[in-house]
Amino acid sequence: MHEITGGSRRRQRVLPLILMLLAGCAPVVPGAAAAPSRQVVTGLDVLLRDGPPPALAGKRLGLLTNHTGISTRPAPGRNGRRPINIDLMRADTRLNLVALFSPEHSITGEVLAGVRVDSGRDDVSGLPIHSLYGATRVPTPEMLRGIDVLVFDIQDIGTRYYTYVWTMAEAMKAAARDHKEFAVLDRPNPIGGDIVQGNVLDPAFSTLVGLYPVPMRHGMTPGEIARFVNTEHGINAKLTVIPMEGWKRSTWFEQTGLPWLAPSPNMPSVESALHYPGTCLFEGVNLSVGRGTPLAFQQVGAPWLNAGAIAARLNERMIPGVRFEATTFTSRTPGDAKYDGVQVNGLRFVATDRAVYDPTRAAVAVLVEIRKLHGDSLRFTNSHFDRLAGTNHVREMIVAGETVERITATWPAQRANFETARRRYLLYP
């Protein structure tokens, strides 16, 4: 699809648009991905279509999943936010599903960030649900007893500080520990796989919001990450990845033909996921990230913020692919205890060109400008900010008044080393 450009004559503008509409296409919107070009077939649907590979055939399966385990197939016994894949896998006589495992936010995805998830039992199937975000973050030997293969099927968002793929990695380690097999039903990286941005995590800051040294925006699918950490970081699980069909590295989620289900309560859209590699850093300072609003992670704000002045300063910098707008917003039950019910002065990030926009550098630029203007008001929660940033250097340099260029100077070399290492684990062109 080609973007429509202006011409000297009216018909030069209108005729291509008419042809595109007749062809079922739409013009490209600046900052947005193109319209769907083909249906991506997820790893789940490949499994259901083709049947289990030898690693899963005749085996007792445990499924680590949540509400994002969607399929293009109709599901028997569909029940609200309960994952579709549970019903589809139980209905397939070639598969033997015996247990469920829950990540952060629970099987239904409704529990707020950081809130403990209890184990339980699935009301429909009667299968046990073992929580990996409660008393333990790692499957215990008791949880894995009676299971031959632990299967992962969750939609990730492509950013280092998001717990799903690291819960996957911990589950892989447990599977290797107990001599179980592990499988990943692959799903898209919603913000594409051809762009890698930000810094690489220092292992000294490893937590469940960043377990291994990958960049803030890693450009990998769950299956690719599983392959990468399994070999590069010595997990050595017996791993099977069932790849997608029809997904390419340049594919944005809107182009997959799959419906978007918010992977967590405050990830309402692909647009929020696009900004998240940068704006999530604000979780570690005393600004709201818009949790409890329809634009979570697309805006940041605080009562003391002079958003108009900050927006003007940032727009003067002409940061590629983004502009900044002053706004106001009020969070309702945000879950992070930041300005609940209070109208704040907000700064909205508006992507104008996804191809060149770097949300990680943009977020650092915003923090630098806020520090200049509001040095007495901006506060860091040091440990939380550092575990998100994957280092203490970013925070210390911002506080010291360093420039964006100085703060991010080492990032390209870090990413280059990572991209060299990840190359042999990529599954898609």
C-alpha positions as CSV (number, residue, x, y, z in Angstrom):
1,M,0.0,0.0,0.0
2,H,1.3,3.5,-0.9
3,E,0.7,6.6,1.1
4,I,-1.3,9.3,-0.8
5,T,0.6,12.5,-1.4
6,G,-0.6,15.9,-2.5
7,G,-0.6,16.9,-6.2
8,S,-1.1,20.1,-8.1
9,R,-4.5,19.0,-9.4
10,R,-7.5,17.9,-7.3
11,R,-8.0,14.7,-9.4
12,Q,-4.4,13.7,-8.7
13,R,-5.3,13.6,-5.0
14,V,-8.8,12.1,-5.3
15,L,-8.4,9.4,-8.0
16,P,-5.8,7.4,-6.1
17,L,-7.9,7.5,-3.0
18,I,-10.9,6.3,-4.9
19,L,-8.9,3.4,-6.3
20,M,-7.6,2.5,-2.9
21,L,-11.0,2.5,-1.4
22,L,-12.4,0.3,-4.2
23,A,-9.5,-2.0,-3.6
24,G,-10.5,-2.3,0.1
25,C,-7.4,-0.3,1.3
26,A,-7.0,2.8,3.4
27,P,-4.4,5.6,3.3
28,V,-1.6,5.4,5.7
29,V,-2.1,7.6,8.7
30,P,1.2,9.3,9.9
31,G,2.4,7.6,13.1
32,A,0.2,4.5,12.5
33,A,0.7,1.1,11.0
34,A,-0.8,0.1,7.7
35,A,-4.1,-1.7,7.4
36,P,-4.2,-5.5,7.8
37,S,-2.5,-7.2,4.8
38,R,-3.0,-10.8,5.7
39,Q,-4.2,-13.0,8.6
40,V,-1.4,-14.1,10.9
41,V,-1.8,-17.7,12.1
42,T,-0.7,-18.0,15.7
43,G,1.3,-20.9,17.1
44,L,-1.9,-22.0,18.9
45,D,-3.8,-22.2,15.6
46,V,-1.0,-24.0,13.9
47,L,-1.1,-26.5,16.7
48,L,-4.8,-27.0,16.4
49,R,-4.7,-27.2,12.6
50,D,-1.8,-29.5,12.3
51,G,-1.9,-31.5,15.5
52,P,0.8,-31.9,18.1
53,P,4.4,-32.3,17.1
54,P,6.3,-35.3,18.6
55,A,7.3,-33.2,21.6
56,L,3.6,-32.8,22.6
57,A,2.0,-35.9,21.1
58,G,0.6,-38.2,23.8
59,K,2.0,-36.0,26.6
60,R,0.4,-34.5,29.6
61,L,0.3,-30.7,29.1
62,G,0.4,-27.8,31.6
63,L,-0.6,-24.5,30.0
64,L,0.8,-21.1,31.2
65,T,-1.6,-18.6,29.8
66,N,-4.1,-15.8,30.3
67,H,-7.0,-14.2,28.5
68,T,-4.8,-13.3,25.5
69,G,-4.6,-16.9,24.4
70,I,-7.0,-16.1,21.6
71,S,-7.7,-18.0,18.4
72,T,-9.4,-17.3,15.1
73,R,-11.5,-20.4,15.7
74,P,-14.8,-20.4,17.5
75,A,-14.4,-21.8,21.0
76,P,-16.8,-24.3,22.6
77,G,-18.1,-23.1,26.0
78,R,-16.8,-19.6,25.7
79,N,-17.1,-17.9,29.1
80,G,-16.2,-14.2,29.5
81,R,-12.5,-13.4,29.9
82,R,-11.6,-17.0,30.4
83,P,-8.8,-18.0,27.9
84,I,-10.2,-19.4,24.6
85,N,-7.2,-21.7,24.3
86,I,-8.2,-23.7,27.3
87,D,-11.4,-24.8,25.7
88,L,-9.9,-25.4,22.3
89,M,-7.1,-27.5,23.6
90,R,-9.4,-29.6,25.8
91,A,-11.8,-30.1,22.9
92,D,-8.9,-31.4,20.7
93,T,-8.7,-35.2,21.3
94,R,-5.0,-35.1,20.2
95,L,-4.1,-33.0,23.2
96,N,-4.1,-33.9,26.9
97,L,-4.4,-30.7,29.0
98,V,-4.1,-31.5,32.7
99,A,-3.2,-28.2,34.5
100,L,-3.1,-24.4,34.1
101,F,-0.6,-21.8,35.3
102,S,-1.3,-18.1,35.8
103,P,1.1,-15.1,35.3
104,E,0.8,-11.7,36.8
105,H,-2.7,-10.2,36.4
106,S,-4.3,-13.7,36.6
107,I,-5.7,-16.0,34.0
108,T,-8.4,-13.5,33.2
109,G,-6.0,-10.5,33.1
110,E,-8.1,-8.4,35.4
111,V,-5.8,-8.2,38.5
112,L,-3.9,-4.9,38.8
113,A,-0.1,-4.7,38.4
114,G,1.9,-6.0,41.3
115,V,-1.1,-7.5,43.1
116,R,-0.7,-11.1,44.3
117,V,-2.6,-13.8,42.3
118,D,-3.9,-16.8,44.2
119,S,-3.9,-20.4,43.0
120,G,-7.3,-21.9,42.4
121,R,-9.3,-24.1,40.1
122,D,-10.9,-23.4,36.7
123,D,-14.7,-23.4,37.2
124,V,-15.4,-24.8,33.7
125,S,-12.8,-27.6,33.3
126,G,-12.0,-28.3,36.9
127,L,-8.3,-28.0,36.1
128,P,-6.0,-26.7,38.8
129,I,-4.7,-23.2,38.3
130,H,-1.2,-22.7,39.8
131,S,-0.3,-19.1,40.3
132,L,3.2,-17.9,39.4
133,Y,2.6,-14.5,40.8
134,G,1.7,-15.4,44.4
135,A,3.5,-17.5,46.9
136,T,6.1,-18.3,44.3
137,R,7.2,-16.9,40.9
138,V,8.7,-20.2,39.9
139,P,6.8,-23.5,39.3
140,T,7.5,-25.8,42.2
141,P,8.2,-29.6,41.7
142,E,4.7,-30.2,43.2
143,M,3.1,-28.0,40.5
144,L,4.9,-29.9,37.7
145,R,4.2,-33.4,39.1
146,G,2.0,-35.2,36.6
147,I,3.0,-32.9,33.7
148,D,5.3,-33.9,30.8
149,V,5.3,-30.6,28.9
150,L,4.8,-27.0,30.1
151,V,3.3,-24.9,27.3
152,F,3.4,-21.1,27.2
153,D,0.7,-19.2,25.2
154,I,0.5,-15.5,26.1
155,Q,0.5,-12.2,24.1
156,D,3.6,-10.2,25.0
157,I,4.1,-6.5,24.2
158,G,7.7,-6.4,23.1
159,T,9.2,-4.4,26.0
160,R,11.8,-5.7,28.5
161,Y,9.9,-4.5,31.6
162,Y,6.9,-6.7,31.3
163,T,6.7,-9.8,33.3
164,Y,5.1,-12.4,31.0
165,V,8.2,-13.5,29.1
166,W,10.3,-13.5,32.3
167,T,7.7,-15.7,33.9
168,M,8.1,-17.9,30.8
169,A,11.9,-18.0,31.4
170,E,11.5,-18.9,35.1
171,A,9.1,-21.7,34.0
172,M,11.6,-22.9,31.5
173,K,14.2,-23.1,34.2
174,A,11.9,-25.1,36.4
175,A,11.1,-27.4,33.5
176,A,14.8,-28.0,33.0
177,R,15.3,-28.6,36.7
178,D,12.6,-31.3,36.8
179,H,13.4,-32.9,33.5
180,K,10.2,-31.7,31.8
181,E,9.9,-30.4,28.3
182,F,8.8,-26.8,27.4
183,A,6.9,-25.5,24.4
184,V,6.0,-22.0,23.2
185,L,3.0,-21.3,21.0
186,D,4.3,-18.2,19.4
187,R,2.5,-14.9,19.0
188,P,3.3,-11.5,17.4
189,N,5.5,-8.8,18.9
190,P,2.8,-6.1,18.6
191,I,5.3,-3.3,18.0
192,G,7.3,-5.1,15.4
193,G,10.5,-7.1,15.3
194,D,12.7,-5.0,13.1
195,I,13.4,-2.2,15.6
196,V,15.6,-2.5,18.7
197,Q,15.9,0.4,21.1
198,G,17.1,1.5,24.5
199,N,19.9,0.2,26.7
200,V,20.7,-3.4,27.6
201,L,20.0,-4.5,31.1
202,D,22.9,-4.8,33.5
203,P,22.5,-8.3,35.1
204,A,23.2,-6.7,38.5
205,F,19.7,-5.2,38.2
206,S,17.9,-8.5,37.2
207,T,14.3,-8.8,38.5
208,L,11.1,-10.2,37.1
209,V,10.6,-6.9,35.2
210,G,13.9,-7.5,33.4
211,L,15.4,-10.9,34.0
212,Y,18.1,-11.1,31.3
213,P,20.3,-8.6,29.4
214,V,18.0,-7.5,26.6
215,P,17.2,-4.0,25.4
216,M,14.2,-2.0,26.5
217,R,12.6,-2.7,23.1
218,H,13.9,-6.0,22.1
219,G,12.2,-6.7,18.8
220,M,11.6,-10.4,19.5
221,T,8.6,-12.7,19.8
222,P,8.1,-14.9,22.9
223,G,9.3,-17.9,20.9
224,E,12.5,-16.1,19.9
225,I,13.2,-14.9,23.4
226,A,12.7,-18.5,24.6
227,R,15.3,-19.7,22.1
228,F,17.7,-16.9,23.0
229,V,17.7,-17.2,26.7
230,N,17.6,-21.0,26.6
231,T,20.9,-21.2,24.9
232,E,22.7,-17.9,25.5
233,H,21.9,-18.0,29.3
234,G,22.3,-21.7,29.9
235,I,18.7,-22.7,30.8
236,N,19.1,-25.8,28.5
237,A,15.5,-26.8,28.6
238,K,14.2,-29.3,26.0
239,L,12.4,-26.5,24.1
240,T,9.9,-26.7,21.2
241,V,8.6,-23.5,19.5
242,I,5.6,-23.7,17.3
243,P,6.0,-20.7,15.0
244,M,3.4,-18.4,13.5
245,E,2.6,-18.3,9.9
246,G,2.3,-15.0,8.0
247,W,4.2,-12.8,10.5
248,K,7.2,-10.7,9.4
249,R,9.5,-8.6,11.4
250,S,8.1,-5.4,10.0
251,T,4.5,-6.4,10.9
252,W,2.6,-4.2,13.5
253,F,-0.2,-5.7,15.4
254,E,-2.9,-3.9,13.4
255,Q,-1.6,-5.7,10.3
256,T,-2.0,-9.2,11.7
257,G,-5.8,-9.5,11.4
258,L,-5.9,-10.5,15.1
259,P,-8.1,-8.6,17.6
260,W,-6.3,-6.6,20.3
261,L,-7.1,-7.7,23.9
262,A,-5.4,-5.5,26.5
263,P,-2.7,-7.9,27.8
264,S,-2.9,-6.2,31.2
265,P,-5.4,-3.8,32.7
266,N,-3.5,-0.6,31.7
267,M,-2.3,-1.6,28.2
268,P,-5.4,-0.5,26.3
269,S,-4.1,-0.3,22.8
270,V,-1.1,-0.8,20.4
271,E,-0.5,2.9,20.7
272,S,0.1,2.5,24.4
273,A,2.4,-0.4,23.7
274,L,4.4,1.7,21.3
275,H,5.1,4.4,23.9
276,Y,5.6,1.9,26.8
277,P,9.3,1.2,26.2
278,G,9.9,4.8,27.2
279,T,7.0,5.9,29.4
280,C,7.2,2.9,31.7
281,L,10.3,4.6,33.2
282,F,8.0,7.2,34.7
283,E,6.7,4.4,37.0
284,G,9.9,5.1,39.0
285,V,9.3,8.8,39.5
286,N,6.5,10.9,41.1
287,L,4.5,11.4,37.9
288,S,1.4,9.4,36.8
289,V,1.6,7.4,33.6
290,G,-2.1,7.7,33.1
291,R,-3.1,4.4,34.7
292,G,-6.8,4.4,35.2
293,T,-7.4,6.4,32.0
294,P,-8.0,5.3,28.3
295,L,-4.5,6.7,27.4
296,A,-2.4,4.8,29.9
297,F,1.4,5.1,29.0
298,Q,0.6,7.7,26.3
299,Q,0.7,10.5,28.8
300,V,2.5,11.4,32.0
301,G,1.5,14.1,34.5
302,A,1.6,15.6,38.0
303,P,-0.2,18.5,39.7
304,W,3.1,20.5,39.8
305,L,4.0,19.9,36.1
306,N,4.3,22.9,33.8
307,A,3.2,20.8,30.9
308,G,3.0,23.7,28.4
309,A,6.5,24.8,29.0
310,I,7.9,21.2,28.9
311,A,6.0,20.5,25.6
312,A,7.4,23.7,24.0
313,R,10.9,22.9,25.0
314,L,10.7,19.3,23.7
315,N,9.0,20.3,20.4
316,E,11.8,22.8,19.8
317,R,14.2,19.8,19.9
318,M,12.3,18.3,17.0
319,I,12.7,14.7,18.3
320,P,12.1,12.4,15.3
321,G,8.7,10.8,15.0
322,V,7.0,12.4,18.0
323,R,5.4,15.6,19.2
324,F,4.3,16.6,22.7
325,E,1.0,18.1,23.8
326,A,0.0,19.7,27.1
327,T,-3.2,18.2,28.5
328,T,-4.9,17.4,31.7
329,F,-6.2,14.0,32.9
330,T,-7.7,12.4,36.0
331,S,-6.8,8.8,36.9
332,R,-9.5,6.6,38.5
333,T,-8.4,3.7,40.6
334,P,-5.0,3.7,38.9
335,G,-3.5,0.9,41.0
336,D,-0.2,2.7,41.5
337,A,-1.5,5.2,44.2
338,K,-0.5,8.2,42.1
339,Y,-3.0,11.1,42.2
340,D,-6.1,8.9,42.3
341,G,-9.1,11.2,41.5
342,V,-6.9,14.3,41.1
343,Q,-6.7,16.3,37.9
344,V,-3.1,16.6,36.9
345,N,-1.2,18.6,34.3
346,G,-0.3,16.1,31.6
347,L,2.2,15.7,28.8
348,R,1.0,13.6,26.0
349,F,3.3,11.7,23.6
350,V,1.9,11.7,20.1
351,A,3.7,9.4,17.6
352,T,3.9,11.0,14.1
353,D,6.2,8.4,12.5
354,R,6.6,5.0,14.0
355,A,9.4,4.2,11.7
356,V,11.8,6.7,13.3
357,Y,10.2,7.2,16.7
358,D,12.4,6.1,19.6
359,P,10.3,6.1,22.8
360,T,13.2,5.2,25.0
361,R,15.2,8.3,24.0
362,A,12.1,10.5,24.0
363,A,11.4,9.5,27.6
364,V,14.9,10.3,28.7
365,A,14.5,13.7,27.0
366,V,11.3,14.4,28.9
367,L,12.9,13.5,32.2
368,V,15.9,15.7,31.4
369,E,13.6,18.7,30.7
370,I,11.5,18.1,33.8
371,R,14.6,17.9,35.9
372,K,15.7,21.3,34.5
373,L,12.4,23.0,35.2
374,H,11.2,21.1,38.3
375,G,14.4,20.0,40.0
376,D,12.8,20.6,43.4
377,S,9.6,18.6,42.5
378,L,10.8,15.6,40.5
379,R,11.4,12.6,42.8
380,F,12.9,9.2,41.9
381,T,12.1,6.0,43.7
382,N,15.6,4.9,43.2
383,S,15.4,1.1,43.4
384,H,12.2,0.9,41.2
385,F,13.5,3.3,38.6
386,D,16.9,1.5,38.4
387,R,15.3,-1.9,38.0
388,L,13.2,-0.6,35.1
389,A,16.2,1.2,33.5
390,G,18.3,-1.8,34.1
391,T,21.1,0.3,35.5
392,N,21.6,3.1,38.0
393,H,23.5,5.2,35.5
394,V,20.4,6.7,33.8
395,R,19.0,8.1,37.0
396,E,22.3,9.3,38.3
397,M,23.1,11.1,35.0
398,I,19.7,12.8,34.9
399,V,20.1,14.0,38.4
400,A,23.6,15.3,37.6
401,G,22.2,17.4,34.7
402,E,23.7,15.4,31.9
403,T,22.4,15.7,28.3
404,V,20.3,13.1,26.5
405,E,23.3,12.5,24.2
406,R,25.6,11.7,27.1
407,I,23.0,9.6,28.9
408,T,22.4,7.4,25.9
409,A,25.9,7.4,24.4
410,T,26.7,3.8,25.2
411,W,23.3,2.4,24.1
412,P,24.1,1.8,20.4
413,A,27.1,-0.4,21.1
414,Q,25.1,-2.3,23.7
415,R,22.3,-2.9,21.2
416,A,24.8,-3.9,18.4
417,N,26.2,-6.7,20.6
418,F,22.8,-7.9,21.5
419,E,21.6,-7.9,17.9
420,T,24.6,-9.9,16.9
421,A,23.9,-12.5,19.7
422,R,20.1,-12.7,18.9
423,R,20.5,-13.2,15.2
424,R,20.6,-17.0,15.1
425,Y,17.5,-17.3,17.3
426,L,15.2,-15.3,15.0
427,L,12.4,-17.3,13.3
428,Y,10.9,-14.8,10.9
429,P,12.1,-12.7,7.9
